[in-house]
Amino acid sequence: IAFILCLLPFAGIVTGDAVPGIILGSISSIMLAVNLMKRKSMNNALSLVLVVAMGLYASTTVYFNYMKPKQDYLGFSKKALELAHGSSITILNPDETFEGVLPMLTGKTFKEEKSVSRIKEKGLFIWKDSHDSTLGKLKKMVNMDVEVILEQKIGRNMVRLAFITPRRST
């Protein structure tokens, strides 16, 4: 019975929602604690270790299946490269995320621009930030046209692919 109860968190995968997995995982943990209190003999020690291991395995499987799509930059990067249709993409405010993922997908390096004020040529730019500060700066600049092509919330960050055109001063 304890073994079957440890498989209950997999219900979160079947339903596609983490809540049933978390609830059923909690129930199976409570049942395991009750089982531990009732049986104190060493004969059951190995089976209890196996039950705990299965419970942890089931719970972490549900957790990672639920959290992975919300923190995966790989899918966004693939979509951005697809939308770029072979055009070059510049990494704005470079960090290790896109500096690693984009070259991994394409096998080539990408240009980087450290600041929005240094953008001199039109093109596709990709970036991530947690407080929309980059997009805010771009929209405040009167000499920049920004067309967001793709955006997605990943974890606490917002990631964007945009076509930016600096206007010539007259």
DSSP file (Angstrom, degrees, kcal/mol; ACC not computed):
  #  RESIDUE AA STRUCTURE BP1 BP2  ACC     N-H-->O    O-->H-N    N-H-->O    O-->H-N    TCO  KAPPA ALPHA  PHI   PSI    X-CA   Y-CA   Z-CA
    1    1 A I     >        0   0    0      0, 0.0     4,-2.4     0, 0.0     5,-0.2   0.000 360.0 360.0 360.0 -42.2    0.0    0.0    0.0
    2    2 A A  H  >  +     0   0    0      1,-0.2     4,-1.7     2,-0.2     5,-0.1   0.887 360.0  52.4 -62.9 -37.6    2.8    2.4    0.9
    3    3 A F  H  > S+     0   0    0      2,-0.2     4,-0.7     1,-0.2    -1,-0.2   0.924 110.1  47.5 -63.4 -44.4    4.4    1.8   -2.5
    4    4 A I  H >4 S+     0   0    0      1,-0.2     3,-0.9     2,-0.2     4,-0.4   0.897 109.5  54.0 -64.0 -40.5    1.2    2.6   -4.3
    5    5 A L  H >< S+     0   0    0     -4,-2.4     3,-1.0     1,-0.3    -1,-0.2   0.834 102.4  58.2 -64.0 -31.7    0.7    5.7   -2.3
    6    6 A C  H 3< S+     0   0    0     -4,-1.7    -1,-0.3     1,-0.2    -2,-0.2   0.700 100.3  58.0 -71.9 -17.3    4.2    6.9   -3.3
    7    7 A L  T X< S+     0   0    0     -3,-0.9     3,-1.6    -4,-0.7    -1,-0.2   0.584  81.2  90.5 -84.9 -10.2    3.2    6.7   -6.9
    8    8 A L  G X  S+     0   0    0     -3,-1.0     3,-2.3    -4,-0.4     4,-0.3   0.824  72.0  67.4 -57.8 -35.2    0.3    9.2   -6.4
    9    9 A P  G >  S+     0   0    0      0, 0.0     3,-1.8     0, 0.0     4,-0.4   0.763  84.4  74.2 -59.8 -20.4    2.3   12.3   -7.2
   10   10 A F  G X> S+     0   0    0     -3,-1.6     4,-1.8     1,-0.3     3,-1.0   0.680  75.3  80.4 -64.3 -14.8    2.5   11.0  -10.8
   11   11 A A  H <> S+     0   0    0     -3,-2.3     4,-2.4     1,-0.3     6,-0.3   0.801  82.7  64.0 -60.2 -27.2   -1.1   12.1  -11.0
   12   12 A G  H <>>S+     0   0    0     -3,-1.8     4,-0.9    -4,-0.3     5,-0.8   0.838 102.9  46.8 -64.8 -32.9    0.3   15.6  -11.5
   13   13 A I  H <45S+     0   0    0     -3,-1.0    -2,-0.2    -4,-0.4    -1,-0.2   0.913 111.6  50.4 -73.7 -43.4    1.9   14.5  -14.8
   14   14 A V  H  <5S+     0   0    0     -4,-1.8    -2,-0.2     1,-0.2    -1,-0.2   0.907 117.5  39.0 -61.8 -43.1   -1.2   12.8  -16.0
   15   15 A T  H  <5S-     0   0    0     -4,-2.4    -1,-0.2     2,-0.2    -2,-0.2   0.660 104.1-128.4 -83.2 -15.3   -3.4   15.8  -15.4
   16   16 A G  T  <5S+     0   0    0     -4,-0.9     2,-0.4     1,-0.2    -3,-0.2   0.631  77.1 102.5  77.7  13.1   -0.8   18.3  -16.5
   17   17 A D     >< -     0   0    0     -5,-0.8     4,-0.7    -6,-0.3    -1,-0.2  -0.989  64.8-147.4-131.5 137.9   -1.2   20.3  -13.3
   18   18 A A  H  > S+     0   0    0     -2,-0.4     4,-2.6     1,-0.2     5,-0.2   0.748  86.1  77.3 -76.6 -23.4    1.1   20.3  -10.3
   19   19 A V  H  > S+     0   0    0      1,-0.2     4,-2.8     2,-0.2     5,-0.2   0.923  94.9  45.6 -59.0 -49.6   -1.6   20.8   -7.7
   20   20 A P  H  > S+     0   0    0      0, 0.0     4,-2.9     0, 0.0     5,-0.3   0.906 113.9  51.1 -60.5 -37.5   -2.9   17.2   -7.7
   21   21 A G  H  X S+     0   0    0     -4,-0.7     4,-2.2     2,-0.2    -2,-0.2   0.902 112.0  46.0 -64.1 -40.4    0.6   15.9   -7.6
   22   22 A I  H  X S+     0   0    0     -4,-2.6     4,-2.1     2,-0.2    -1,-0.2   0.923 115.5  46.0 -68.2 -44.3    1.5   18.1   -4.6
   23   23 A I  H  X S+     0   0    0     -4,-2.8     4,-2.3    -5,-0.2    -2,-0.2   0.948 116.9  43.3 -63.4 -49.0   -1.7   17.2   -2.7
   24   24 A L  H  X S+     0   0    0     -4,-2.9     4,-2.5    -5,-0.2    -1,-0.2   0.852 112.0  54.5 -68.3 -33.1   -1.3   13.5   -3.4
   25   25 A G  H  X S+     0   0    0     -4,-2.2     4,-2.0    -5,-0.3    -1,-0.2   0.891 108.5  49.5 -64.2 -38.7    2.4   13.6   -2.6
   26   26 A S  H  X S+     0   0    0     -4,-2.1     4,-2.4     2,-0.2    -2,-0.2   0.916 110.7  49.9 -65.0 -43.0    1.5   15.2    0.8
   27   27 A I  H  X S+     0   0    0     -4,-2.3     4,-2.5     1,-0.2    -2,-0.2   0.924 111.0  48.8 -60.9 -44.3   -1.0   12.5    1.5
   28   28 A S  H  X S+     0   0    0     -4,-2.5     4,-2.0   -23,-0.2    -1,-0.2   0.869 110.4  51.5 -66.5 -34.1    1.5    9.8    0.6
   29   29 A S  H  X S+     0   0    0     -4,-2.0     4,-2.2     2,-0.2    -1,-0.2   0.903 110.6  48.4 -66.8 -40.5    4.1   11.4    2.9
   30   30 A I  H  X S+     0   0    0     -4,-2.4     4,-2.4     2,-0.2    -2,-0.2   0.921 111.5  49.6 -63.8 -43.7    1.6   11.5    5.8
   31   31 A M  H  X S+     0   0    0     -4,-2.5     4,-2.4     1,-0.2    -1,-0.2   0.875 109.6  52.0 -63.5 -36.3    0.7    7.9    5.2
   32   32 A L  H  X S+     0   0    0     -4,-2.0     4,-2.4     2,-0.2    -1,-0.2   0.913 108.9  50.1 -65.4 -42.0    4.4    7.0    5.1
   33   33 A A  H  X S+     0   0    0     -4,-2.2     4,-2.0     2,-0.2    -2,-0.2   0.910 111.1  48.9 -62.3 -42.3    4.9    8.8    8.5
   34   34 A V  H  X S+     0   0    0     -4,-2.4     4,-1.8     1,-0.2    -1,-0.2   0.918 111.0  50.6 -62.0 -43.1    1.9    6.9   10.0
   35   35 A N  H  X S+     0   0    0     -4,-2.4     4,-1.9     1,-0.2    -2,-0.2   0.885 109.1  51.5 -62.2 -39.7    3.4    3.7    8.6
   36   36 A L  H  < S+     0   0    0     -4,-2.4    -1,-0.2     1,-0.2    -2,-0.2   0.879 108.8  50.7 -65.8 -37.7    6.8    4.5   10.2
   37   37 A M  H  < S+     0   0    0     -4,-2.0    -1,-0.2     1,-0.2    -2,-0.2   0.851 112.0  46.9 -69.4 -33.6    5.2    5.2   13.6
   38   38 A K  H  < S+     0   0    0     -4,-1.8     2,-0.6     1,-0.2    -1,-0.2   0.850 113.1  50.1 -76.8 -34.5    3.3    1.9   13.6
   39   39 A R     <  +     0   0    0     -4,-1.9    -1,-0.2    -5,-0.2     0, 0.0  -0.915  51.8 159.2-113.3 117.6    6.3   -0.3   12.5
   40   40 A K        +     0   0    0     -2,-0.6    -1,-0.1    -3,-0.1     2,-0.1   0.307  38.6 115.6-115.4   6.9    9.5    0.1   14.4
   41   41 A S    >   -     0   0    0      1,-0.1     3,-0.7     3,-0.0     4,-0.1  -0.432  68.2-129.6 -82.1 155.1   11.2   -3.2   13.5
   42   42 A M  G >> S+     0   0    0      1,-0.2     3,-1.2     2,-0.2     4,-0.5   0.679  99.9  76.1 -74.2 -18.3   14.4   -3.4   11.5
   43   43 A N  G 34 S+     0   0    0      1,-0.3     4,-0.4     2,-0.1     3,-0.3   0.833  99.4  43.3 -62.3 -31.0   12.8   -6.0    9.2
   44   44 A N  G <> S+     0   0    0     -3,-0.7     4,-2.4     1,-0.2    -1,-0.3   0.439  87.3  95.4 -93.9   0.5   10.9   -3.2    7.5
   45   45 A A  H <> S+     0   0    0     -3,-1.2     4,-2.2     1,-0.2    -1,-0.2   0.914  85.5  46.7 -60.8 -45.4   13.8   -0.8    7.3
   46   46 A L  H  X S+     0   0    0     -4,-0.5     4,-2.2    -3,-0.3    -1,-0.2   0.920 113.1  48.3 -65.2 -43.1   14.8   -1.7    3.8
   47   47 A S  H  > S+     0   0    0     -4,-0.4     4,-2.2     1,-0.2    -1,-0.2   0.873 110.5  52.3 -65.8 -35.0   11.3   -1.5    2.4
   48   48 A L  H  X S+     0   0    0     -4,-2.4     4,-2.5     2,-0.2    -1,-0.2   0.889 107.9  51.4 -67.2 -38.2   10.8    1.8    4.1
   49   49 A V  H  X S+     0   0    0     -4,-2.2     4,-2.5     2,-0.2    -2,-0.2   0.918 111.0  48.4 -62.9 -42.9   13.9    3.2    2.5
   50   50 A L  H  X S+     0   0    0     -4,-2.2     4,-2.4     2,-0.2    -2,-0.2   0.894 110.9  50.4 -64.4 -39.7   12.7    2.0   -0.9
   51   51 A V  H  X S+     0   0    0     -4,-2.2     4,-2.4     2,-0.2    -2,-0.2   0.918 111.2  48.2 -64.8 -43.4    9.3    3.6   -0.3
   52   52 A V  H  X S+     0   0    0     -4,-2.5     4,-2.5     2,-0.2     5,-0.2   0.921 111.3  50.8 -62.6 -43.5   10.8    6.9    0.7
   53   53 A A  H  X S+     0   0    0     -4,-2.5     4,-2.5     1,-0.2    -2,-0.2   0.915 110.9  48.2 -61.3 -43.0   13.1    6.8   -2.4
   54   54 A M  H  X S+     0   0    0     -4,-2.4     4,-2.7     2,-0.2    -1,-0.2   0.897 110.8  51.9 -64.5 -39.4   10.1    6.1   -4.6
   55   55 A G  H  X S+     0   0    0     -4,-2.4     4,-2.4     2,-0.2    -2,-0.2   0.918 111.7  45.7 -62.9 -43.7    8.1    9.0   -3.0
   56   56 A L  H  X S+     0   0    0     -4,-2.5     4,-2.7     2,-0.2     5,-0.3   0.911 112.7  51.0 -64.9 -42.4   11.0   11.4   -3.6
   57   57 A Y  H  X S+     0   0    0     -4,-2.5     4,-2.1    -5,-0.2    -2,-0.2   0.936 112.5  46.0 -60.0 -47.0   11.4   10.2   -7.1
   58   58 A A  H  X S+     0   0    0     -4,-2.7     4,-1.9     1,-0.2    -2,-0.2   0.916 114.0  48.3 -64.0 -43.2    7.7   10.7   -7.9
   59   59 A S  H  X S+     0   0    0     -4,-2.4     4,-2.4     1,-0.2    -2,-0.2   0.918 112.9  46.4 -65.8 -43.8    7.6   14.1   -6.2
   60   60 A T  H  X S+     0   0    0     -4,-2.7     4,-2.7     2,-0.2     5,-0.3   0.849 108.9  56.2 -69.5 -32.2   10.7   15.5   -8.0
   61   61 A T  H  X S+     0   0    0     -4,-2.1     4,-2.1    -5,-0.3    -1,-0.2   0.934 110.4  44.6 -62.5 -44.7    9.4   14.1  -11.3
   62   62 A V  H  X S+     0   0    0     -4,-1.9     4,-1.9     2,-0.2    -2,-0.2   0.929 113.3  51.5 -63.4 -45.2    6.2   16.1  -10.9
   63   63 A Y  H  X S+     0   0    0     -4,-2.4     4,-2.7     1,-0.2     5,-0.2   0.939 112.8  43.3 -59.5 -49.7    8.1   19.2   -9.8
   64   64 A F  H  X S+     0   0    0     -4,-2.7     4,-2.4     1,-0.2    -1,-0.2   0.868 112.5  52.2 -69.5 -35.4   10.5   19.2  -12.7
   65   65 A N  H  < S+     0   0    0     -4,-2.1    -1,-0.2    -5,-0.3    -2,-0.2   0.840 115.4  43.1 -66.8 -30.5    7.8   18.5  -15.3
   66   66 A Y  H  < S+     0   0    0     -4,-1.9     4,-0.3    -5,-0.2    -2,-0.2   0.893 121.4  37.7 -79.1 -41.4    5.8   21.4  -13.9
   67   67 A M  H >X S+     0   0    0     -4,-2.7     3,-1.0    -5,-0.2     4,-0.6   0.789  98.3  76.2 -84.4 -29.1    8.6   23.9  -13.6
   68   68 A K  G >< S+     0   0    0     -4,-2.4     3,-1.6     1,-0.3     4,-0.2   0.894  93.0  50.3 -56.3 -48.4   10.7   23.1  -16.7
   69   69 A P  G >4 S+     0   0    0      0, 0.0     3,-0.5     0, 0.0    -1,-0.3   0.792 109.0  54.7 -62.2 -23.5    8.5   24.8  -19.3
   70   70 A K  G <4 S+     0   0    0     -3,-1.0    85,-1.8    -4,-0.3    -2,-0.2   0.583 117.2  34.0 -84.7  -9.5    8.4   28.0  -17.1
   71   71 A Q  G << S+     0   0    0     -3,-1.6     2,-0.7    -4,-0.6    -1,-0.2   0.070  86.3 117.5-131.2  24.8   12.2   28.3  -16.9
   72   72 A D    <>  +     0   0    0     -3,-0.5     4,-0.7    -4,-0.2     3,-0.2  -0.847  30.3 175.6-105.6 109.4   13.4   27.0  -20.3
   73   73 A Y  H  > S+     0   0    0     -2,-0.7     4,-2.4     1,-0.2     5,-0.2   0.635  72.7  76.1 -81.6 -15.2   15.2   29.5  -22.5
   74   74 A L  H  > S+     0   0    0      2,-0.2     4,-2.4     1,-0.2     5,-0.2   0.927  94.0  47.4 -64.3 -46.0   15.9   26.9  -25.1
   75   75 A G  H  > S+     0   0    0      1,-0.2     4,-2.1     2,-0.2    -1,-0.2   0.914 113.6  47.9 -62.3 -43.8   12.4   26.9  -26.6
   76   76 A F  H  X S+     0   0    0     -4,-0.7     4,-2.6     1,-0.2    -1,-0.2   0.915 111.6  50.9 -62.4 -43.0   12.3   30.7  -26.7
   77   77 A S  H  X S+     0   0    0     -4,-2.4     4,-2.4     2,-0.2    -2,-0.2   0.896 109.3  50.1 -64.2 -40.7   15.7   30.8  -28.4
   78   78 A K  H  X S+     0   0    0     -4,-2.4     4,-2.1     2,-0.2    -1,-0.2   0.926 112.3  47.5 -61.7 -44.3   14.6   28.2  -31.0
   79   79 A K  H  X S+     0   0    0     -4,-2.1     4,-2.4     2,-0.2    -2,-0.2   0.896 111.1  51.5 -64.0 -41.0   11.5   30.2  -31.8
   80   80 A A  H  X S+     0   0    0     -4,-2.6     4,-1.5     2,-0.2    -2,-0.2   0.913 110.5  48.1 -63.0 -43.4   13.5   33.5  -32.0
   81   81 A L  H  X>S+     0   0    0     -4,-2.4     5,-0.7     1,-0.2     4,-0.7   0.881 111.2  51.5 -65.0 -37.5   15.9   32.0  -34.5
   82   82 A E  H ><5S+     0   0    0     -4,-2.1     3,-0.9     1,-0.2    -2,-0.2   0.920 110.8  47.3 -64.1 -44.2   13.0   30.6  -36.5
   83   83 A L  H 3<5S+     0   0    0     -4,-2.4    -1,-0.2     1,-0.2    -2,-0.2   0.748 103.3  63.7 -70.0 -23.5   11.4   34.1  -36.6
   84   84 A A  H ><5S-     0   0    0     -4,-1.5     3,-2.1    -5,-0.2    -1,-0.2   0.705  90.2-150.5 -73.6 -19.5   14.7   35.7  -37.6
   85   85 A H  T <<5S-     0   0    0     -3,-0.9    -3,-0.1    -4,-0.7     3,-0.1   0.865  71.5 -46.5  50.4  43.0   14.8   33.7  -40.9
   86   86 A G  T 3 <S+     0   0    0     -5,-0.7    -1,-0.3     1,-0.3     3,-0.1   0.335 104.2 135.9  86.2  -8.3   18.6   33.7  -40.9
   87   87 A S    <   -     0   0    0     -3,-2.1    -1,-0.3    -6,-0.1     2,-0.1  -0.368  64.1 -96.5 -68.7 153.5   19.0   37.4  -40.1
   88   88 A S        -     0   0    0     -3,-0.1    36,-0.8    -2,-0.0     2,-0.4  -0.448  35.0-151.7 -73.9 145.6   21.7   38.2  -37.6
   89   89 A I  E     -a  124   0A   0     -2,-0.1    22,-0.5    34,-0.1     2,-0.4  -0.957   2.4-150.4-117.5 134.7   20.6   38.7  -34.0
   90   90 A T  E     -ab 125 111A   0     34,-2.7    36,-2.5    -2,-0.4     2,-0.7  -0.890  16.1-130.1-105.1 135.5   22.4   40.9  -31.5
   91   91 A I  E     -ab 126 112A   0     20,-2.9    22,-2.7    -2,-0.4     2,-0.4  -0.759  22.8-152.0 -86.4 118.1   22.4   40.1  -27.8
   92   92 A L  E    S+ b   0 113A   0     34,-2.7    36,-0.4    -2,-0.7    22,-0.2  -0.750  76.5   2.6 -93.9 136.7   21.4   43.3  -25.9
   93   93 A N  S    S-     0   0    0     20,-2.6    35,-0.3    -2,-0.4    -1,-0.3   0.980  99.9-134.8  51.0  63.0   22.7   43.6  -22.3
   94   94 A P        +     0   0    0      0, 0.0     2,-0.3     0, 0.0    -1,-0.1  -0.086  36.6 163.6 -57.9 141.9   24.6   40.3  -22.7
   95   95 A D     >  -     0   0    0     -3,-0.1     4,-1.7     0, 0.0     5,-0.2  -0.884  53.5 -88.9-144.2 176.6   24.5   37.7  -20.0
   96   96 A E  H  > S+     0   0    0     -2,-0.3     4,-1.1     1,-0.2     5,-0.3   0.699 112.4  69.8 -66.3 -19.1   25.3   34.0  -19.9
   97   97 A T  H >> S+     0   0    0      2,-0.2     4,-2.6     1,-0.2     3,-0.6   0.995 112.5  22.5 -64.6 -65.3   21.8   32.9  -20.9
   98   98 A F  H 3> S+     0   0    0      1,-0.2     4,-1.3     2,-0.2    -1,-0.2   0.774 117.5  65.0 -76.7 -24.6   21.7   34.0  -24.5
   99   99 A E  H 3< S+     0   0    0     -4,-1.7    -1,-0.2     1,-0.2    -2,-0.2   0.783 116.2  31.1 -63.7 -25.2   25.5   34.0  -24.8
  100  100 A G  H <X S+     0   0    0     -4,-1.1     4,-1.4    -3,-0.6    -2,-0.2   0.842 120.0  47.4 -98.3 -43.1   25.4   30.2  -24.2
  101  101 A V  H  X S+     0   0    0     -4,-2.6     4,-2.0    -5,-0.3     5,-0.2   0.935 109.8  49.4 -71.2 -47.5   22.0   29.1  -25.7
  102  102 A L  H  X S+     0   0    0     -4,-1.3     4,-2.1     1,-0.2     5,-0.3   0.933 113.5  44.9 -62.7 -47.9   22.2   30.8  -29.1
  103  103 A P  H  > S+     0   0    0      0, 0.0     4,-2.9     0, 0.0    -1,-0.2   0.865 110.8  56.3 -62.9 -32.7   25.7   29.6  -30.0
  104  104 A M  H  < S+     0   0    0     -4,-1.4    -2,-0.2     1,-0.2    -3,-0.1   0.900 111.9  42.4 -63.0 -39.2   24.8   26.2  -28.8
  105  105 A L  H  < S+     0   0    0     -4,-2.0    -1,-0.2     1,-0.1    -3,-0.1   0.845 129.3  25.4 -75.6 -34.5   21.8   26.1  -31.2
  106  106 A T  H  < S-     0   0    0     -4,-2.1    -2,-0.2     2,-0.2    -1,-0.1   0.695  91.6-129.1-106.5 -23.0   23.6   27.6  -34.2
  107  107 A G  S  < S+     0   0    0     -4,-2.9     2,-0.3    -5,-0.3    -3,-0.1   0.620  77.1  93.1  80.3  12.1   27.3   26.8  -33.8
  108  108 A K  S    S-     0   0    0     -6,-0.3    -1,-0.3    -5,-0.1    -2,-0.2  -0.911  75.5-108.6-133.4 163.0   28.3   30.5  -34.3
  109  109 A T        -     0   0    0     -2,-0.3     2,-0.3    -3,-0.1   -10,-0.0  -0.487  28.9-138.3 -88.5 162.4   28.9   33.5  -32.1
  110  110 A F        -     0   0    0     -2,-0.2   -20,-0.1   -11,-0.1     2,-0.0  -0.903  19.1-107.0-122.5 148.1   26.6   36.5  -31.9
  111  111 A K  E     -b   90   0A   0    -22,-0.5   -20,-2.9    -2,-0.3     2,-0.4  -0.360  35.9-150.2 -66.6 152.4   27.2   40.2  -31.8
  112  112 A E  E     -b   91   0A   0    -22,-0.2     2,-0.4   -18,-0.1   -20,-0.2  -0.969  13.4-165.1-129.0 144.4   26.6   41.9  -28.4
  113  113 A E  E     -b   92   0A   0    -22,-2.7   -20,-2.6    -2,-0.4     6,-0.1  -0.988   6.1-161.3-128.8 121.5   25.6   45.4  -27.4
  114  114 A K  S    S+     0   0    0     -2,-0.4     2,-0.3   -22,-0.2    -1,-0.1   0.691  72.5  25.3 -78.2 -19.3   26.1   46.4  -23.8
  115  115 A S    >   -     0   0    0      1,-0.1     3,-1.2   -22,-0.0     4,-0.1  -0.997  66.1-130.1-148.0 147.1   23.7   49.3  -23.7
  116  116 A V  G >  S+     0   0    0     -2,-0.3     3,-1.3     1,-0.3    -1,-0.1   0.804 108.2  63.1 -65.6 -28.3   20.6   50.6  -25.6
  117  117 A S  G 3  S+     0   0    0      1,-0.2    -1,-0.3    -3,-0.1    -3,-0.0   0.659  96.6  59.1 -71.7 -14.0   22.2   54.0  -26.1
  118  118 A R  G <  S+     0   0    0     -3,-1.2     2,-0.5     2,-0.0    -1,-0.2   0.393  72.7 119.1 -95.1   2.7   24.9   52.3  -28.2
  119  119 A I    <   +     0   0    0     -3,-1.3     3,-0.1     1,-0.2    -3,-0.0  -0.586  25.6 157.5 -72.4 119.6   22.6   50.9  -30.8
  120  120 A K        +     0   0    0     -2,-0.5     2,-0.3     1,-0.1    -1,-0.2   0.613  54.8  52.5-115.9 -22.3   23.6   52.5  -34.1
  121  121 A E  S    S-     0   0    0     44,-0.1    -1,-0.1     1,-0.0    43,-0.1  -0.896  82.5-111.7-121.5 148.0   22.2   50.1  -36.7
  122  122 A K        +     0   0    0     -2,-0.3     2,-0.3    44,-0.1    43,-0.2  -0.392  60.1 106.4 -72.1 154.1   18.8   48.6  -37.2
  123  123 A G  E     - C   0 164A   0     41,-1.8    41,-2.7    -2,-0.1     2,-0.4  -0.968  67.6 -50.3 163.8-176.3   18.4   44.9  -36.6
  124  124 A L  E     -aC  89 163A   0    -36,-0.8   -34,-2.7    -2,-0.3     2,-0.4  -0.724  48.1-172.8 -88.6 133.8   17.1   42.1  -34.5
  125  125 A F  E     -aC  90 162A   0     37,-2.9    37,-2.7    -2,-0.4     2,-0.4  -0.979   7.2-163.6-129.1 140.7   18.0   42.3  -30.8
  126  126 A I  E     +aC  91 161A   0    -36,-2.5   -34,-2.7    -2,-0.4     2,-0.3  -0.969  21.6 148.9-124.3 139.6   17.3   39.7  -28.1
  127  127 A W  E     - C   0 160A   0     33,-2.0    33,-2.6    -2,-0.4     2,-0.4  -0.984  30.2-143.2-159.1 166.3   17.5   40.3  -24.3
  128  128 A K  E     + C   0 159A   0    -36,-0.4     2,-0.3    -2,-0.3    31,-0.2  -0.995  22.7 162.4-134.0 143.7   16.1   39.4  -20.9
  129  129 A D  E     - C   0 158A   0     29,-1.9    29,-2.8    -2,-0.4     3,-0.2  -0.981  34.4-137.8-155.5 158.9   15.4   41.5  -17.9
  130  130 A S  S    S+     0   0    0     -2,-0.3    -1,-0.1    27,-0.2    29,-0.1   0.652  99.4  33.8 -95.0 -15.7   13.4   41.2  -14.8
  131  131 A H  S    S-     0   0    0     27,-0.1    -1,-0.2    26,-0.0    26,-0.1   0.101 104.9-109.1-127.7  23.7   11.8   44.7  -14.5
  132  132 A D  S  > S+     0   0    0     -3,-0.2     4,-2.1    26,-0.1     5,-0.1   0.756  73.1 140.8  55.0  26.4   11.2   45.6  -18.2
  133  133 A S  H  >  +     0   0    0      2,-0.2     4,-2.3     1,-0.2     5,-0.2   0.883  65.3  51.0 -68.0 -37.7   14.0   48.2  -17.8
  134  134 A T  H  > S+     0   0    0      2,-0.2     4,-2.3     1,-0.2    -1,-0.2   0.949 113.1  43.9 -66.3 -48.2   15.5   47.6  -21.2
  135  135 A L  H  > S+     0   0    0      1,-0.2     4,-2.4     2,-0.2    -1,-0.2   0.888 112.8  54.0 -63.7 -37.9   12.1   48.0  -23.0
  136  136 A G  H  X S+     0   0    0     -4,-2.1     4,-1.5     2,-0.2    -1,-0.2   0.912 109.3  47.4 -61.1 -43.6   11.3   51.0  -20.9
  137  137 A K  H  X S+     0   0    0     -4,-2.3     4,-1.2     1,-0.2    -2,-0.2   0.909 111.8  50.8 -64.0 -42.0   14.6   52.7  -21.9
  138  138 A L  H  < S+     0   0    0     -4,-2.3     3,-0.4     1,-0.2     6,-0.2   0.905 110.4  48.3 -63.7 -41.2   14.0   51.9  -25.5
  139  139 A K  H  < S+     0   0    0     -4,-2.4    -1,-0.2     1,-0.2    -2,-0.2   0.793 108.5  54.6 -71.4 -27.0   10.5   53.4  -25.5
  140  140 A K  H  < S+     0   0    0     -4,-1.5     2,-0.5    -5,-0.2    -1,-0.2   0.736  87.6  92.1 -76.3 -22.4   11.7   56.5  -23.7
  141  141 A M    ><  -     0   0    0     -4,-1.2     3,-1.2    -3,-0.4    -4,-0.0  -0.623  65.1-157.8 -77.2 120.9   14.3   57.2  -26.4
  142  142 A V  T 3  S+     0   0    0     -2,-0.5    -1,-0.2     1,-0.3    -4,-0.0   0.673  88.0  58.7 -74.0 -16.2   12.8   59.4  -29.0
  143  143 A N  T 3  S+     0   0    0     23,-0.0    24,-3.2    -5,-0.0     2,-0.4   0.133  93.0  82.4-101.1  22.0   15.2   58.3  -31.7
  144  144 A M  E <   -D  166   0A   0     -3,-1.2     2,-0.5    22,-0.3    20,-0.0  -0.988  56.7-159.3-129.0 132.8   14.3   54.6  -31.6
  145  145 A D  E     -D  165   0A   0     20,-2.6    20,-2.7    -2,-0.4     2,-0.5  -0.947  17.7-167.4-104.1 128.2   11.5   52.6  -33.2
  146  146 A V  E     -D  164   0A   0     -2,-0.5     2,-0.5    18,-0.2    18,-0.2  -0.969  13.3-178.0-122.7 124.7   10.9   49.3  -31.4
  147  147 A E  E     -D  163   0A   0     16,-2.2    16,-2.7    -2,-0.5     2,-0.5  -0.933  20.1-146.5-120.8 106.0    8.8   46.5  -32.8
  148  148 A V  E     +D  162   0A   0     -2,-0.5    14,-0.3    14,-0.2     3,-0.1  -0.593  20.4 176.5 -74.2 122.8    8.6   43.6  -30.4
  149  149 A I  E     +     0   0A   0     12,-2.6     2,-0.3    -2,-0.5    13,-0.2   0.818  66.4   8.9 -94.9 -39.2    8.4   40.4  -32.4
  150  150 A L  E     +D  161   0A   0     11,-2.0    11,-2.8     2,-0.0    -1,-0.3  -0.993  63.4 170.6-147.4 134.0    8.4   37.8  -29.6
  151  151 A E  E     +D  160   0A   0     -2,-0.3     2,-0.3     9,-0.2     9,-0.2  -0.997   1.8 170.6-145.1 147.9    8.1   38.0  -25.9
  152  152 A Q  E     -D  159   0A   0      7,-2.2     7,-2.9    -2,-0.3     2,-0.6  -0.986  32.2-123.6-155.4 142.3    7.7   35.4  -23.1
  153  153 A K  E     -D  158   0A   0     -2,-0.3     2,-0.5     5,-0.2     5,-0.2  -0.806  30.0-179.3 -88.6 123.8    7.8   35.4  -19.3
  154  154 A I  E >   -D  157   0A   0      3,-2.8     3,-2.2    -2,-0.6     2,-0.3  -0.959  60.4 -48.3-126.9 111.5   10.4   32.8  -18.2
  155  155 A G  T 3  S-     0   0    0    -85,-1.8   -84,-0.1    -2,-0.5   -83,-0.0  -0.494 122.0 -24.3  63.8-126.2   10.7   32.5  -14.4
  156  156 A R  T 3  S+     0   0    0     -2,-0.3     2,-0.3    -3,-0.1    -1,-0.3   0.423 125.1  86.1 -94.5  -0.2   11.0   36.1  -13.0
  157  157 A N  E <   - D   0 154A   0     -3,-2.2    -3,-2.8   -26,-0.1     2,-0.5  -0.690  66.0-143.0-104.7 153.5   12.4   37.4  -16.3
  158  158 A M  E     -CD 129 153A   0    -29,-2.8   -29,-1.9    -2,-0.3     2,-0.4  -0.970  20.9-161.5-108.8 126.6   10.7   38.7  -19.5
  159  159 A V  E     -CD 128 152A   0     -7,-2.9    -7,-2.2    -2,-0.5     2,-0.3  -0.886  11.4-176.5-111.7 142.6   12.6   37.8  -22.6
  160  160 A R  E     -CD 127 151A   0    -33,-2.6   -33,-2.0    -2,-0.4     2,-0.4  -0.976  26.1-159.0-141.1 149.4   12.1   39.6  -25.9
  161  161 A L  E     +CD 126 150A   0    -11,-2.8   -12,-2.6    -2,-0.3   -11,-2.0  -1.000  32.6 169.3-119.8 126.2   13.1   39.6  -29.5
  162  162 A A  E     -CD 125 148A   0    -37,-2.7   -37,-2.9    -2,-0.4     2,-0.7  -0.977  38.0-128.1-140.6 151.3   12.6   42.9  -31.2
  163  163 A F  E     -CD 124 147A   0    -16,-2.7   -16,-2.2    -2,-0.3     2,-0.5  -0.899  33.3-166.6 -96.6 118.3   13.4   44.8  -34.4
  164  164 A I  E     -CD 123 146A   0    -41,-2.7   -41,-1.8    -2,-0.7   -18,-0.2  -0.914   9.9-172.4-113.5 130.5   15.0   48.1  -33.4
  165  165 A T  E     - D   0 145A   0    -20,-2.7   -20,-2.6    -2,-0.5     2,-0.4  -0.958  13.9-148.2-123.1 113.0   15.5   50.9  -35.8
  166  166 A P  E     - D   0 144A   0      0, 0.0     2,-0.3     0, 0.0   -22,-0.3  -0.650  20.0-135.3 -76.4 134.0   17.5   54.0  -34.7
  167  167 A R        -     0   0    0    -24,-3.2     2,-0.2    -2,-0.4   -24,-0.0  -0.668  20.0-112.3 -88.9 144.7   16.2   57.1  -36.5
  168  168 A R        -     0   0    0     -2,-0.3     2,-0.3     1,-0.1    -1,-0.1  -0.531  30.1-117.5 -74.1 138.1   18.7   59.6  -37.9
  169  169 A S              0   0    0     -2,-0.2    -1,-0.1     1,-0.1   -26,-0.0  -0.578 360.0 360.0 -74.6 136.4   18.9   63.0  -36.2
  170  170 A T              0   0    0     -2,-0.3    -1,-0.1     0, 0.0    -2,-0.0   0.410 360.0 360.0-113.6 360.0   17.9   65.8  -38.4
